[in-house]
Amino acid sequence: MLSPEFEILLVAVFTAVACALVGSFLVLRRMSLVSDAISHAILPGIVVGFFIAQDFSSPLLLIVAGLSGLLTVFAIEMLEKSRLLKEDAAIGLVFPALFSLGVLLIARYASQVHLDTDAVVLGEIAFVPFDRWVVMGHDLGPRTAWSLGGILLLNVLFLAFFYKELKVSTFDATFAAVLGFSPVLLHYLFMSMVALTVVGAFHAVGAILVVALMIAPPAAAFLLTRRLKAMILLSASLGVLSALLGYGLAYLLDVSIAGSMATMAGVLLGLTWLFAPEEGILLRLRKRREQRQQFFVDLLLVHVYRHQRQGEVEELRIEALPHHLSWSPDQVRAVVEQALQEGYVRLEGSRQLVLTPKGEQRAVRVLQGLRNGGHR
């Protein structure tokens, strides 16, 4: 028998990888909000399925709740195709309506049953080890580990069989139709897997963690790579890392495990957003600062070029630059140092700037660009 801690982490890992597989395509298809809509709108399906099966672990409950998720997707698309509402407005109308219906059903017919909105939205992964699957006296482990493991296997098989079709339809649905694929059928098959993944995890980890693992790791992976296979692997790895770090955080602070895992998913996304080697915000800020500094260097070169051609030596002295360029002495010093380092200018006489051949060529290119831009 495995330790409870390991069983909790096993369920979290299964959830993270299962969510990453479908979440990567949700992010690429710009359908991230749909996962949130499904995670809330399946509540009436869960209630109806429980009324029929009277058992949380029944496959019938998963089927009915999954159909509820597909109904959500269908309703959103119908409202959007009517051209009266955009997708975000359609989502904002459909999932609150279905979620409210589920809350009313619970309040009216299931008030004495251990089925509430907190169980659906928040979940409690710490209870996973207590719900065992016992067959002929043999303890086979937590039911949730088996159900999520099965969902993970289905997601893997689905992507293995339809990877090429999903890839083409995600980036160019029209081309997919020309090749003979059915984008609509593939879309609903894919959304069925999304709904099944959400429903399969709601009881153990809650809808919040499912959405966090379905969107945050793939979004972070998208910032790190533009290759689809690498993105899927990275998002799965980041999801697993979120689960492990979140469990450690929950242990240290004695707080919700699912909440901590979702928090760490957000933290990893934030760190990736800041430090990604190509798309990170810090790299972009540094590039903008370098471009701004290079712009000032170009202005200096043009200034020196014009006055050098006219023989206005006084205008080329470093001490005169703050007045003529309207720059501070510190800015002049920084720009001149960069121009000297890059070999565009040299000092001559009493701190007088003179263009090098390299600097003259660049100044001419800058002036030509300004003239061409002015003509346009």
N, C-alpha and C positions, 0 to 999 in steps of 0.2 A: 504494500500500500504506500502510495506516495504521500509526501507531507502536504498539509493544507496550503502552505505557501507556494509550493511548486505547482499544485493544481490551479491555484488562482492565476499564477503567472502563465501557465499553459493555456488557460482560457483566454487570457489577455493577448497572448501571442497569436493564437488562432484568429481572434477577432481582428487584430491589427493587420495581419496578412490578408485575410479575406476582404477586409475593407479597402486595403491598398489596391488590390487587383481591380476592383470595380471603380474605386475612387479616382484612379488615374484617368480613366476615360471620362468620368464625370467632370473633372477639372478641365480636360482638353476640350470637351464639348460645351463648356461654359454652362453647366447644369448643376453647379454646386448647391444652389438653393433647393433644388428638387430633392436632394437627400434629406435636407431638414424638413421639407414638407412631408415626405413619406414617413419619416420617423415619428411625426406627430399624428399624421392622418390615419395611421394604421390602428389607432386606438379603438374605433368602433368595430373594426374587423377582429381585433383581439377579444373584445367583449362578446361579440356574436359567436366567435369560434369557441370561447370558453363555455358559453351557455349550451352549445351543441355537444361539445366533447367532455365538459366537466373535468378537464385535466390540462394543466399548463404544458405538459410534455407531449401532448397528442399531436401527431402530424396534421390532423385536421385543423387545429388552431393555426398552424403555420400557413396552411393553404388559404384559409379564409382571410387571415391578416394580410397575406401576400396579395390576394385579390383586391383588398382594400387599398393597398399601395398602388397597384396598377390602375385602379379607379381614380386615384389622385392624379397620376400622370396623365390619364386620358382626359380628365376634366380640365386640367391646366392647359393641355394642348388645344382642346376644343375652344376654350375661352380665348386663347391666343390667336387661333386661326380665324376667329370671328372678326379680327382686326379692330375690335372695340376696346380691347385691353392688351397691354404688353405683358410679357412673361412675368415680370416681377409683381405686377398688379394681380395677375391671375393666381400666382402662388399665394399672395397675401390674402386672397379671398377663399381659395379652396381649402387649404390646410387648417385655418382656424375654424372653418365651418365643420369639417369632419372631426377635428379634435374636440370641438365643443359638443358634437353629437355623442362622441365616446364618453365624455365626462358626464353628460346627462344620463346616458344608459347606465353608467356605474352608480350614479347617485340614486337613480330610480329603482334599479333592479339588482344591483350587486353591492349594496351597502354593507351586507353582513358577510361578504366574501373577501378573502385576502386578494383583492384585485383593486388597485388604486392607481391614480395618475403618477404618484411618486415612484411606484414600481416600474412604470413604463418609461418615464422621463429620466429618472436618476439611477434606477437599478441598484443592486448591491452585490458587487462581485465577490465580496467577502463571504457570502452565503453559498457560493458555488460548491464548496466541499461537502455541504450537508445534504445536498440533493443527489443521492447515489443511484446508480443503475445496477441493480442486483438481479442476476440471472441464475436460477437454480442454486441459490445460496452463495454464488460467487460475486464478489464486489468488483465490478468492472470500472469503477471510477465515477466521476461526476457526470450526470446526464448532459450538462451544458457542454462539457469538453467533447463528448461524442457528437452532439448536434452541431456545434460550431466547426468541429473537425470535418464533419460531413459536408457542411456548407462550403468550407474552404476547398475541399476536394472538388465539389461541383463547380466552384468558380475557376479552379485551375483547369478542369476539363473543358469548361465553356470557352475560356480564353485560348486553350490549345487548339480547339476545333475551329473557332471563329476569329482567330487573331488577325489574319489577313483581311477578312471582311470588316472587322471592327476598325482596323487601322485605316482602311480606305474610306469607309463611310464617315469616320470621325473627321477626317481632314477634307474630304470632298464627296459629299453624298451624291451629287449629280454623276460624277465619274463612276461611283459604285453602282448606280443604277444602269449606266451604260455597259458596265462589265457583266451585268446580269444578276447582281445582288438585289435583294429587296431591302432597302434602307428602313422602311417602316416596320417590316417583320423583325429585322435585326434589332431595331430600336426597342421594340416591345419585349423581345427576348432578353436584351440587356437590362432593361428596367425591371424585368421579372427577377433577375439575379440580384439587382440592387435591393428590391423589396424583400426578397428572401433573406438576404444578408442582414438587413435592418431588423426584420421580424425575429430571425433566429437569435439575435443578440440582445433583444430588448429586456428580457426577463433577468438576465444575469448582469449585464453591464450598463443597461439603460440607453435611451436614445441619444443623450448628450454625448457620451463617450463614442458611440457608433459614428455620429456625425463628425466629431473631432478627429477620429482616426480615418474617416473616409475622405476628409478634405484637407486637413492641415499637413500630414506627411506628403501626399501627392503634390500639394501646392509648393511645399519646400523643395521637393525633388524637381519640380518644373523649373525652379530657379537655378538648379545645379546642372541640368543637362537638357538637351533638346532631342535626345535619342529615346524613342518610346520604350524599348526593352530596358534600357538603363534607368529610365524614370520609374518604371514599375518596380524594379529591384530596389532602387533607392527609397521609394516611398514605403515599401514593405519593411526595409531595414529601419527607417526613421520611425515607423509605427511601432516596431518591436522595441526600439530604444526608448520611445515615449512610455511604453508600458513598464519597462524595467525601471526607468528613472522615476516614474510616477509612483510605482509601488514603494520604492525606497523613500520617496518624499512622504507618502502616507504613513509609513512605518515610523519615521522620525517625528512627524508632527501629530500623529494620531488623528488623522482626518480621513475623509472619504477617499477610498482607493480609486474609484472611477473618476472622481473629480480631480484627483492629483494627476492621473494619467492624461486626462484631457488638458489639464494645465500645462503639463510638460510637452504635450504635442504643440500647444501654442507657443511655448518658450522656444522649442526647436525651430519652429517656423520663423519666429522673430529673429533668432540668431542667424538663420539662413538668409533672411531678408537683409540683414545688416552686412553680413560678411561673405556672401556668395561671390566666388571669384570673377564672375562675368556680369551678373545681374544685381549684385549687392548694392545697397544704397550708399555705403561708404565708398565703394569703388566709383560709383557714379559721381558722388560729390568730389572725389579727388580728380576725376577726369574733367569735371566742370571747372574746378579751380585751375587745373593745368591749362585748359583751353582759354580761360580768362587771362591767365598770365601770358600765354602765347599771343593773345590779342594785343596786350599792352606792348609786348616786344615788337610786334608788327607795326604798331603806331610809332614806336620809337624809330624803327628802321625807315619808315616813310618820312618822318620828320628829318632825320639825318640826311637821307637821300636828296630831298628837295633843297635843303639849305646848302648841302655840299655842292650840288650842281650850280647853285647861284653864287657860290663863293662867300656865303655869309658865315664867317668863321665864328663870330660871337654867339650865334644861335646853336653852335655845336658844343659849347662848353657845358659840362655837367651841372655847374652851378646855375646856369640859365634855364635848364630844363623844367624845374618846378613852375616857373613863371609862364613859359611858353606852352607847356602841356597841361597846365592846371593840375599837377600831381603834387602830392606831399613829398618832402625830401626822402622819407623812408621808402615810399613807393618807387621813386626815381632810382634810389640805390638798389632796390631789389631787381628792378627791370634791367638796369644797366649790367648788374652782375650776371643775370641770366643770359643776356645778349653776348657778354664777354665769354662766358662758359661755352656757349653754343657756337662761338667763332663767327658771329655776325658783325662784330665791331672790334676795334682796337683803340687804345688810348694813344694820343699823340700830343706832344707839347704839354701845355698847362691844362691837363684834364680835358682835352678836346677829343670828341668821338669821331672816328673815321670808319666808314664802311669797308669791310673786307670784300673781296670778290664774291664770296658766298653770301654775305649780307646784302650786297647790291643786287644779286640775282633774286633774292627773296623779296626785296623791296619792290623790284620791278614786277614780280608776279602778283604781289598784293595790289599794286596800283592797277594792273591789268584786270584783276578780278573786280576791283571797285568800278572801273570803267564799264566792263561788261555787265555788271549788275545794274549800273545806272541806265544803260541802253535798254535793258529789259523792262 
